[in-house]
Amino acid sequence: MATRMLSFQRQILLPFFLLLAVTTAGQHTVRFELKSFPPGNENDSLFLVGSFNGWNPGLPGYQFRRDSSGVLQLQLSDLPPGLHEFKITRGRWDKAECAGDGTAVLNRIFRLRRDTTLLITVGGWTDAFPQRPPVTTRSKNVFVADTAFFMPQLNRHRRIWVYLPEDYAISNKRYPVLYLQDGQNLFDALTASFGEWGVDEVFDALPSPQRCIVVGVDHGGTHRLTEYHPWDSRFGKGEGEAYTRFLAETLKPFIDRTYRTRPEKRATSIGGSSMGGLLAFYAALRFPDVYGGALVFSPSLWVAPQLRAMVATTPAHSFPALYLLAGELESDNMVLDVKELATDLERRGLAKKLRVRVVADGRHHESFWQRELPDAWRWLRRRQTR
């Protein structure tokens, strides 16, 4: 009897201790210490921004503060093991770190295996080099359609960019339309904090049959995380549903009235990266009669676990063509989340509508998305026109 009882206790306790071990293994504390940064901004608040907070440059919970010995530091507990990316800002992307000569720097990367301390030296701040870049980099085919387009669903205004194909002015053709998020980063280095996508250069180089109109919508600054999030989260009340209604019900009709578009579903696509990638995926499912394809680059799926339930309950025939992109140098969770989402989609019988690309040297940066855009767009258009 005692032997059976001991065996029973082991059966009960072993899973408990295994769960405890897994939970403990997943809990790491990272202390970030700012050893030095350029003089002249000592009174400014400094913030940590990275893959663990939705890349919001000024969240109060990620502000550096001086400890009892006067060291500027920030401690984060319970970060998961694996790759993480981050940068330092003074609360805004136009006041972010750069090299000492003003050139852009890539995201900092560390692989977390245990509790650790990271010592950080900031070489310069982007706003200290207003001469970089000296001129606009957007092509002659990029226009600002409106500097303050009204968004009735959110009672806000937003700058809208439009890229027109090279042959738009000399033809009577109608063109497919691609709607992209984070308009500041799409066309012009003057408005992009860490380099632009170069969307205009990419599409200028495509052959005529693959050209399209690209509409870029600026993100909302402090509203970016909530506008691009369909559900309430620790970042605030989700406004993604209202934002996607703005795109589909207000902006698209305006674009179709103003430009020679092909307004039908099979010629209308949406895309974005990071939180914009999450928003693009949600919008494509939320408005299945509007979008026939979605470019989902490096999506922040970790902030929206509700999306998997949406995938499970959306009718299979409503899904558009989907191009999912992730880089192995973004974070371990990025690749894992994208692969899990792809598995969910394949289980729904959507393999023919799906392309998943995981790139070994891919980083969470505009240069990565620019490099991948031409092939992604070609695949999406082929899939939409079948």
LOGU-135561 format. One record per residue: residue in one letter; x, y, z of N, C-alpha, C, CB in turn. Coordinates in steps of 0.001 Angstrom, whole numbers, plus 500000, padded with zeros to 6 digits. Glycine has a CB too. Example, Ala and Ser with C-alpha at 12.3 -4.5 7.8 and 13.67 -1.06 7.14 Angstrom:
<nodes>
a513190494310507800512300495500507800513200496700507800511308495527509046s512850497750507080513670498940507140512900500030507870514084499402505725
</nodes>
This chain:
<nodes>
m500832498795500000500000500000500000500872501262500000499056500002501224a501912501220500871502817502373500951503533502585499633503839502186502080t503894501472498957504580501588497676503682502220496632505054500223497198r502400501775496593501454502347495642501220503823495930500129501585495681m501138504184497247500934505580497601502115506432497165500710505719499101l503339505918497354504535506658496940504552506846495431505809505929497398s504148505775494701504093505879493242503074506917492819503756504524492614f501914506937493512500875507909493186501366509339493438499605507629494010q502070509529494568502579510862494887503571511322493826503241510871496275r504413510377493364505373510741492332504664511165491050506319509576492052q503570510449490701502820510800489498502217512201489619501713509767489239i501805512556490829501212513876491030502281514957491075500388513900492315l503380514702491787504375515736492036505316515949490869505166515395493252l505603514864490110506566515022489019506128516075488005506773513695488316p504884516044487504504469517110486584504560518492487211503054516865486112f504281518558488543504360519855489214505781520398489185503872519740490661f506751519530489509508140519987489531508648520284488127509033518944490199l508164519508487143508548519801485768508007521157485351508044518707484816l506738521460485687506151522753485373506903523872486076504677522780485763l507277523636487346508027524636488092509369524908487441508225524189489532a510028523837486969511329524001486325511210524794485040511957522646486041v510154524487484245509952525213482995509660526679483264508814524588482189t508791526928484274508437528299484603509651529085485060507365528326485675t510468528468485930511660529136486430512627529408485304512332528305487510a512782528422484392513721528583483286513318529728482373513820527296482487g512036530061482355511575531111481466511586532487482097510208530798480997q512049532594483332512043533870484029513464534398484125511415533731485431h513720535501483409515041536119483449514899537603483705515810535869482139t515856538140484414515896539568484701517078540186483968515993539829486230v516819541296483293517869542008482578517958543424483142517592542030481039r519170543802483505519428545169483964520171545903482843520260545182485312f519579546985482354520185547809481316520816549027481990519127548237480235e522114549230481797522809550366482386523359551266481287523944549890483315l523020552552481346523543553527480400524855554089480946522512554666480140k525955553664480337527262554099480821527603555509480358528334553135480357s527242555827479116527513557182478626526618557492477440529000557340478234f526362558790477248525624559277476086526045560715475847524072559164476292p525786561269474663526292562600474327525813563659475309525869562978472920p526668564620475621526272565695476538525258566627475889527500566493476990g524560567366476739523624568355476254522170567993476450523868568595474837n521905566737476806520518566301476987520332565625478337520103565346475861e521100566076479316521079565416480620519719565460481298522097566042481517n518926566469480977517619566602481634516496565876480898517262568061481766d516802565288479748515782564564478984515559563171479566516189564461477502s514343562703479451514040561331479853514522560372478770512518561150480112l515109559262479194515615558258478270514796556991478401517106557971478528f514565556327477260513669555176477238514313554002476499512330555550476580l513882552824476885514239551589476190513080551209475279514566550433477201v513371550896474031512337550477473087512827549221472387512004551609472054g511948548242472224512417547004471608511309546042471268513381546331472504s511729544828470945510799543788470523509881543352471650511557542596469995f510207543728472879509434543302474040508368544311474447510356543052475200n508325545493473797507290546472474153506634547104472934507883547559475020g506624546349471826505934546829470631506633547971469933504563547252470983w507912548193470245508697549252469619508072550632469831508846548976468132n507507550826471009506987552140471372508117552939472007505763552024472342p508475554101471436509693554784471874509604555538473185510104555719470843g508416555609473796508307556424475004507356555882476046507883557784474640l507329554580476249506436554013477261506977554315478662506278552479477057p506142554844479563506620555221480906507280554058481658505460555757481730g506772552859481486507337551724482204508710551315481732506432550570482092y509203551951480663510521551612480116511466552811480162510385551108478672q511240553698481131512094554874481286513265554554482205511288556066481840f514449555003481823515630554842482663515546555784483863516921555110481850r515987555295485020516021556110486228517333555850486962514800555806487145r517749556827487753519005556679488481518779555859489746519600558061488830d519694554922489969519619554136491207520327554890492328520252552723491014s520462554254493475521028554931494648522468555376494440520958554022495847s523171554737493510524557555121493238524674556091492066525391553886492960g523531556533491533523537557513490467523627556956489067524637558421490673v523551555634488914523639555003487594522269555014486923524175553549487711l522224555475485660520976555404484898520727553958484507521029556318483635q519634553414484975519391551999484759517902551712484618519977551183485899l517633550563484061516267550052483925516335548551484058515612550474482562q515473548008484870515471546559485082514148545964484612515714546221486573l514234544966483752513061544234483283513110542815483817512985544235481737s512032542387484393511943541020484923511108540150484002511340541020486343d511362538874484054510553537865483360510611537990481845509121537961483811l511716538479481295511884538415479844512106536960479440513073539314479373p511486536510478358511672535122477938513070534908477370510615534730476898p513591533705477440514894533436476844514834533568475332515383532045477232g516003533801474716516081533904473268516554535275472825514740533600472651l516400535551471528516860536806470952515914537964471279517004536662469446h516498539115471568515738540341471773516472541479471074515544540644473297e515713542459470564516281543635469920515830544879470668515866543708468429f516690545918470657516301547150471334517141548324470855516433546992472848k516664549515471212517391550765471018517075551692472184517020551432469655i517806552812472217517575553838473231517023555075472540518887554172474017t516021555716473154515462556952472612515327557982473732514086556689471938r515032559206473312514646560251474255513136560486474150515437561570473980g512412559386473971510955559426474013510259559472472677510536560576474781r511043559695471571510445559748470234511437559158469245510060561215469834w510897558689468107511775558091467106512676559119466438510953557378466060d512280560376466407513175561376465829514217561856466833512372562560465315k514205561259468018515218561534469041515791560217469551514616562360470217a516179559376468612516698558056468946518209558032468787516049556977468067e518805556975469281520263556871469215520742556649467782520755555733470112c521954557107467518522629556875466248524117556791466544522309558007465199a524928556655465514526375556641465704526874558049466007527087556071464457g528125558148466444528681559433466817528791560413465679530003559240467408d528779559906464431528839560798463276527467561049462654529770560223462235g526425560561463315525073560802462828524503559712461950525044562058462088t525305558735461578524791557660460731523901556732461546525949556868460090a522979556092460863522040555197461532522753553952462058520910554796460575v522231553396463125522751552156463679521633551128463681523320552369465112l522006549885463492521028548807463539520574548571464972521612547518462942n519476547855465115519000547514466444520065546724467199517691546713466360r520157546960468485521019546146469338520361544781469538521280546849470712i521151543744469573520635542376469716521341541689470882520832541560468398f520590540974471695521216540098472687520398538816472794521326540806474077r521108537733473100520445536445473319520418536183474810521169535282472558l519231536063475353519049535921476789519020534449477179517762536620477240r519934534075478055519979532693478564519859532643480089521282532011478126r520202533767480733520201533823482194520060535297482607521519533178482796d519881535537483888519869536910484377521170537589483964519683536956485924t521065538843483522522262539491483003522160541004483141522487539107481540t523306541669482982523378543129482941524009543549481625524187543691484147l523393544494480947523909545004479682524381546440479879522831544923478565l525634546723479497526208548062479590526089548731478222527703548011480066i525533549940478183525174550580476918525864551938476806523636550742476802t526458552177475647527028553477475314526326554013474079528563553379475082v525758555206474170525072555840473046526033556821472393523762556561473508g526253556663471080527200557520470377526650558877470021527658556851469148g525364558945469662524768560215469256523261560111469217525297560649467894w522615561259469000521157561324468863520805561834467479520530562233469954t519795561265466863519470561614465476519123563087465299518319560770464993d518479563707466297518075565098466134519244566068466268517013565442467144a520426565559466609521611566416466670522272566553465302522615565860467680f521718565842464304522305565864462962521219566216461949522963564492462613p520671567436462026519556567802461149519931567823459676519023569146461540q521234567835459369521639567850457968521569566466457340523044568402457839r521200565448458088521143564087457537519701563643457398521923563094458427p519210563269456252519847563450454946519631564884454446519288562427453920p520482565410453572520360566801453151519182567058452220521619567229452477v518734566040451481517630566226450538516672565059450663518148566356449079t515474565256450138514494564185450140514967563034449256513128564704449666t514568561820449610514924560656448805513720560072448079515559559595449678r512549560673448246511383560116447559511468560444446069510060560667448170s510957559538445260511034559716443815509968560703443341510873558365443096k510064561086442086509105562037441508507707561455441418509563562470440127n507577560149441616506271559493441509505538559406442847506442558102440940v506104560003443885505478559982445213504898561353445519506501559567446308f503651561370445957502950562618446249502304562526447629501881562922445162v502156563655448264501367563725449501499953564116449103501981564755450541a499036563180449209497650563436448805496959564392449760496870562130448729d497330564299451040496717565166452041497618565157453267495257564699452399t497891566324453818498706566389455031497894566141456293499384567733455126a496572566256456204495712566091457390494380565493456969495490567453458119f494430564294456420493218563606455982492403563208457217493567562350455112f491112563519457194490288563277458379489922561807458493489019564133458337m490045561283459711489686559896460020488458559923460924490882559124460705p487252559900460367486061560063461205485897558960462241484836560113460339q486380557761461944486223556654462889487036556864464165486633555347462230l488070557713464086488936557963465236488994559441465623490332557462464943n488330560282464826488335561727465065489771562260465116487592562061466382r490574561834464159491959562280464048492257562614462594492941561199464580h493425563175462377493877563497461029495198562799460761494019565025460840r495462562550459478496664561791459150497183562155457765496384560292459227r498504562185457611499106562396456292498967561128455456500601562800456422i498603561319454178498427560211453240499390560406452066496942560122452740w500187559376451791501119559368450666500536558511449541502521558834451103v500842558885448297500424558082447147501601557956446180499182558720446435y501919556728445857502909556450444805502157556043443545503924555324445246l502459556732442436501836556413441161502868555770440234501229557682440512p502500554737439498503443554066438604504042555020437573502755552915437896e505201554666437066505944555494436126505108555890434913507186554768435674d504266554970434434503502555242433217502083555742433492503438553998432375y501796556125434756500441556553435099499997557756434260500362556898436587a500871558747434093500486559992433429500370559875431920501471561056433757i500901558810431337500905558691429877500039557525429400502334558516429369s499178557048430264498303555937429878496923556150430461498882554583430345n496014555317430047494667555316430609494411554056431436493628555431429493k495482553374431776495366552119432516494797552349433914496729551433432613r494181551304434429493791551254435831494731550287436552492292550815435992y495026550575437806496084549853438506495584549212439797497236550790438812p496189548077440160495960547528441505496448548521442553496680546156441678v495982548347443773496368549249444865496867548431446050495174550153445291l497975548893446621498535548306447835498511549376448928499997547768447594y497833549086450040497767549995451180498798549556452220496329550025451795l499719550450452576500784550135453531500710551043454749502159550262452865q501110550483455894501107551233457147502482551886457376500738550302458338d502563552731458400503811553437458753504325554248457572504895552436459214g503469555110457047503805555874455850505087556675455962502694556792455523q505451557111457171506685557885457350507916557121456867506858558262458819n507852555797456938509037554980456666509061554355455272509132553895457685l508109554700454418507973553984453150508779554580452011506543553941452755f508799555898451899509291556532450674510458557492450864508184557261450030d510589558080452038511471559240452161512314559152453426510654560536452163a513632559219453256514536559182454403514381560410455297515973559071453928l513834561499454771513618562690455582512598562456456693513164563834454704t511665561545456471510624561288457470510817559947458173509253561330456816a511781559155457730512027557839458323513187557943459308512331556776457222s512961557508460527513978557671461562515203556789461346513383557376462906f515006555591460809516121554652460708516229554038459321515971553554461741g515993554842458311516061554327456958514673553972456452516978553114456893e514468554163455166513154553932454570513090552565453885512825555041453563w511866552134453608511644550911452849512148551044451416510164550554452851g512080552264450864512399552427449450511331551822448560513741551801449139v510064551953448978508962551359448215508899551931446807507630551589448931d509134553237446671509067553845445342510163553313444428509172555363445449e511390553176444937512472552620444123512200551166443742513801552722444871v511634550411444684511302549008444395510308548915443250510730548315445645f509228549694443298508195549583442275508601550268440970506896550178442785d509455551278441055509983551866439823510748550837439005510887553054440143a511396549900439695512240548912439016511458547709438493513317548435439954l510191547588438850509401546450438405508925546654436968508204546233439338p508748545569436231508190545696434877506748546185434941508263544345434124s506301546756433854504998547406433813503847546531434314504712547839432418p503772545247433951502622544446434409502538544284435928502680543084433779q503647544516436636503652544325438090503496545625438860504926543649438512r503351546728438169503265548012438851501883548231439461503594549142437884c501853549085440462500594549355441145500651550740441773500301548276442219i499527551188442273499456552386443112499701551940444550498060553129442965v500555552674445247500801552381446659500311553552447492502312552104446926v499485553262448479498974554278449397499622554047450762497403554227449496g500320555059451248500946554976452566500216555860453561502424555374452489v499925555286454717499224556023455770500174556187456948497906555288456206d500447557427457332501322557656458488500764556977459731501497559162458744h501663556480460565501199555985461864500880557161462770502258555065462522g500195556888463859499680557948464714500577558341465860498388557547465252g501893558085465752502792558472466833502452557769468120502752559961467042t502019558517469110501688557917470407500481556989470315501418559007471437h499700557106469240498534556227469060498877554965468265497410556987468354r500113554817467833500447553717466921500104552348467510501927553765466571l500502552109468744500293550782469329498812550456469506501001550689470670t497993551440469793496572551170469976495834551146468641495950552214470898e496220552018467704495566552003466393495858550715465635496012553203465565y497024550166465826497391548944465110497035547681465884498870548950464809h496420547831467037496044546667467860494529546513467858496574546816469321p494024545373467393492565545200467312491885545005468663492249544028466439w492661544650469709492061544335471000492735545140472105492164542827471294d492030545241473233492618545916474383493858545139474838491582546044475545s494869545869475282496111545228475719496754546109476781497090544993474516r497925545710477222498625546520478214499073547853477635499824545764478759f498975548000476305499326549269475674498146550243475634499835549021474265g496966549764475993495795550640475996494607549998475294496128551965475332k493558550769475144492334550283474502492573550113473010491151551252474756g492318548920472508492557548630471100491678549462470178492330547165470832e492303550073469164491585550889468193491710550330466783492096552314468230g492217549103466679492451548509465369491191548321464551493125547200465527e490088548010465221488841547817464484488403549129463837487734547280465417a488485550221464588488121551530464045489097551951462946488092552589465165y490370551653463140491368552030462133491145551274460828492786551764462656t490836549990460914490598549227459685489315549682458995490523547725459994r488334550129459765487140550697459139487476551991458412486047550949460190f488370552783458993488818553985458291489441553630456947489824554764459148l490315552640456929490968552248455679489948551781454643491994551141455940a489040550911455071488120550279454120486937551167453751487609548982454692e486434551945454699485181552670454486485373554145454128484334552570455717t486535554702454451486769556127454176487913556333453188487070556874455475l489069555768453487490231556032452634490119555349451275491501555576453330k489757554086451244489680553381449956488681554044448996489287551916450183p487475554392449432486579555099448496487175556402447972485254555396449173f487899557127448813488543558362448356489595558059447292489187559107449543i490409557065447526491453556702446565490824556244445244492363555588447144d489776555455445332489124554959444109488458556092443323488080553889444462r487978557128444006487378558275443314488442559168442673486531559097444291t489598559218443284490603560211442904491589559692441862491359560665444126y491866558401441879492896557836441006492299556697440167494108557323441843r493014556352439100492549555272438222492939553932438838493148555415436782t492104553470439720492365552213440415491542551080439814492061552354441910r491938549894440142491072548726439963490513548407441343491853547480439333p489282548796441615488775548740442983488369547359443472487621549634443101e488331546373442574487841545061442987488808544375443965487622544175441758k488269543409444675489017542708445717490314542109445204488167541622446318r490301541463444073491483540760443584492607541717443201491118539900442395a492313543016443149493339544007442817493647544931443991492898544830441620t493161544587445179493370545416446363494092544616447431492032545951446904s495217545141447910496029544449448913496357545398450052497326543890448287i496748544807451162497150545587452330498418544965452889496017545635453412g499254545790453520500497545273454066501036546137455179501521545147452985g502048545615455842502699546350456913503746545493457581501683546831457934s504515546106458459505556545396459194505388545635460687506960545841458730s505852544675461474505792544773462924504331544916463370506643545969463428m503980545945464126502578546147464485501736546392463249502433547316465459g502333547026462231501619547222460970501328545911460269502412548119460054g502195544915460449501943543594459889500785542905460578503181542737459988l500726543043461901499591542510462652498299543155462173499777542742464166l498325544473462021497130545203461592496698544784460199497382546708461626a497669544582459288497343544188457919496650542829457897498611544150457054f497143541894458688496516540564458752495082540680459264497337539613459664y494908541420460350493575541585460921492631542250459923493645542410462211a493106543302459256492252544033458309491794543133457171492996545248457744a492697542261456699492354541370455594491267540380455996493593540620455114l491280539953457264490241539046457737488964539796458101490741538257458939r489135541019458586487974541817459002487154542278457791488432543039459823f487825542531456660487131542997455454487467542073454277487524544473455123p486928540872454298487261539895453252486750540272451872486712538558453623d485773541184451799485262541611450496486064542778449914483797542005450618v487019543297450686487825544442450244489203544006449772487966545461451373y489864543126450550491264542798450290491410541375449749492093542961451569g492145541279448651492418539966448089493790539437448440492274540011446616g494591540245449138495921539799449512496487540654450622496844539821448314a497444540075451372498073540808452474499548540436452562497358540510453818l500386541459452684501817541288452950502015541477454447502702542306452115v502338540400455133502437540424456595503903540230456956501531539315457263f504624541330457139506057541309457387506327541457458886506765542430456590s507072540506459439507524540582460842506401540989461794508678541573460968p505261540304461751504104540759462534504307540570464035502853540014462093s503794541520464809503887541454466277502763540587466833503829542876466900l502799539319466503501726538411466893501675538188468394501888537090466191w502796538370469059502863538094470496501953539001471321504285538242470977v501608540175470782500761541093471559499279540797471358501054542544471169a498940539888470446497529539656470105497229538164470006497173540352468777p497223537448471128496891536021471085495480535749470572497045535421472458q494613536777470606493239536611470119493184536323468623492427537855470425l494258536626467921494245536462466470494069534996466071495534537016465866r494626534082466853494511532659466503493058532197466576495385531801467439a492301532718467527490875532385467599490140532955466397490253532917468907m490553534140465948489932534740464766490214533888463532490446536182464553v491425533361463434491771532476462320490911531220462351493265532100462367a490670530698463547489909529455463680488439529620463336490034528927465080t487905530832463498486463531027463300486113531740462001485898531803464451t487102532265461282486830532935460006486585531886458929488008533871459601p485520532004458145485278531022457072486469530933456131484013531391456278a486824529718455750488023529504454932487976530270453622488201528030454647h486790530403453039486684531083451743486924532583451863485314530831451130s486928533121453110487111534554453304488572534982453341486443534975454569f489489534026453455490894534381453592491468534864452259491696533185454114p492282535919452308492970536376451101494250535577450898493286537887451187a494984535878449850496341535364449704497210536034450765496902535623448257l498049535254451443498823535757452577500303535447452403498308535154453890y501121536473452505502574536305452454503113536653453836503233537209451330l503634535644454542504161535835455892505682535842455843503650534728456851l506293536848456434507744537000456425508260537167457846508162538200455557a509371536477458154510020536626459452511517536442459280509455535611460482g512302537075460136513751536940460123514240536250461381514414538303459981e515216535382461237515719534640462393516491535528463360516604533501461933l516925536715462921517641537631463803516717538664464435518741538330463038e515411538512464243514467539420464889514265539015466340513121539433464141s513812537811466541513670537222467873513229535783467675512642538024468767d513497534956468673513048533565468580511533533492468494513547532755469782n510841534347469249509387534307469267508798534711467925508853535211470359m509473535613467206508959536051465909508806534861464969509890537108465285v509871534079464832509836532934463918508840531895464412511238532306463776l508869531624465707507951530628466276506498531042466071508233530429467775d506190532311466336504805532782466190504340532698464739504675534227466697v505197533092463799504827533046462388504605531604461941505910533713461522k505460530695462389505301529287462010504026528697462617506527528469462458e503713529084463844502476528588464465501253529134463738502421528977465957l501302530390463345500196530960462579500053530243461240500409532471462357a501177529968460591501134529249459318500523527862459494502544529133458722t500869527197460590500291525876460867498782525973461041500929525259462123d498322526987461772496878527200461934496192527390460581496615528422462833l496827528155459707496242528417458387496228527158457530497018529528457669e497291526389457599497333525147456820496286524163457300498717524510456899r496028524128458594494993523244459139493606523644458648495031523261460669r493454524915458283492186525375457720492095525068456226492015526876457956g493118524398455678493116524057454263493515525204453364491776523572453868l494360526131453880494691527346453148496102527345452590494512528530454033a496713526180452485498107526112452042498311526766450679498566524664451987k497341526643449776497496527210448432497406528733448429496440526639447502k496841529314449477496747530762449582497889531352450397495425531151450197l498833530529450806499816530927451804501235530771451294499634530119453065r502067531764451606503505531656451402504180532111452688503984532507450168v505067531271453231505791531592454457507278531627454139505483530558455588r507924532728454475509364532844454236510060533251455534509661533876453104v510999532419455963511826532703457135513263532867456643511713531557458225v513856534023456925515156534383456367516207534378457466515097535765455680a517302533673457234518324533487458267518929534798458741519419532590457750d519183535735457827519834536990458222518842538137458370520894537367457206g517549537830458422516530538871458514516502539539459875515177538294458208r516536540880459878516469541662461108515240542557461068517755542505461304h514840543034462225513637543869462335513987545278461875513079543882463804h514063545445460565514539546710460035514008546924458625516070546757460045e513872548188458251513333548536456936514170547969455795513241550041456797s515473547854455982516322547316454915515965545869454598517798547415455308f515580545102455596515149543716455398513843543678454625514990542993456750w512894544511455028511585544511454366511700545024452933510581545371455156q512574545998452711512788546489451347513338545381450456513747547693451349r514300544645450962514925543581450180513929542493449794516076542970450960e512984542211450675512046541117450452510803541548449685511639540520451769l510561542854449584509313543349448994509088542920447547509292544836449065p510087542999446651509789542653445249509286541228445070511019542848444404d509958540252445654509526538859445509508180538628446180510572537910446097a507977539259447333506695539102448034505550539647447185506731539819449403w505765540820446586504713541416445760504443540578444520505095542838445353r505475540076443869505279539236442680504463537993443027506639538825442074w504802537352444159504046536153444558502589536511444834504680535496445813l502370537614445548501006537989445919500154538270444688501021539212446833r500707538967443713499928539283442516499640538027441694500668540314441657r500603537128441605500343535873440879499226535092441546501618535010440804r499260535053442873498233534296443590496858534952443455498607534166445071q496814536282443468495539536986443366494908536850441985495731538449443696t495714536762440946495178536767439588494877535383439060496133537445438669r495104534360439857494779532998439383493271532758439433495516531927440237
</nodes>
